[in-house]
């Protein structure tokens, strides 16, 4: 039986009669395809990526597993609609802390219409994309059974400035994310640090993006997630995944400097939080 994801933090959501993704109990995520070239472009990317022998296994781990496409009853009641069938990235989590970070100072693709480019440019200017090379699109951080999640609404997140981004990256790995007091970043060394923490995984991706010229990842996001219970026990199990590929285009033998620059900026922020330690 298909249902609405409980822990989606950004993007279109299948609520209030709107079209959005669904999940099942077998660990699969059903993402409705957009009806224009963006939908066909995302299918083309997943198909190409899945069978591209040039992509090393150490990089494939950062992408959702692709299980093809399937027509399903749309969440908005409009009838059958084509869906991507992907891995549900948080299906094994109980209380996942999740953050969606859109990478790149430019979020449009070269073939986009002038109206689309101007709309993206406006959003990039209003957020931190132009200034930092990335912006937070949505997040939630679990505190406790009593306090639940800290999950700022979409409007608030879209207005984040640099200081808000800095504070949110620290609050995401704090024992007290729901509280109004200064975040303590007490889980930073476990979640962000370590040999397979968030920073190490981002550095692995950076090494690949410094060489890869196959794709240009316009308007893609880095999704980071972890389980607080295990993090408090000193076990990270934090994951980094790349998502949202409706605007990926052929790299034409050129390094994707837009994505790489944003990724380096995010790495710098997380590195500084680790250097500071708890506050």
Secondary structure, DSSP 8 states (H G I E B T S, - for coil): --B--SS--SS--S-TT----EE-TTSEEEEE--SSHHHHHHHHHHHHHHH-TTS-HHHHTTB--EEEEEEEE-TTSS-EEEEEEEE-TTTT-SSEEEEEEEE-S--S-TT--HHHHHHHHHHHHHSSHHHHSEEEEEEEEEEETTTEEE---HHHHHT--HHHHHHHHHHTT-TTTTSSS----TTHHHHTSSTTSHHHHHHHHHHHHTT--SEEETT-EEEEEEEHHHHHTT----EEEEE--TTEEE-TT---HHHHHHHHHHHHHHHHHHHH---
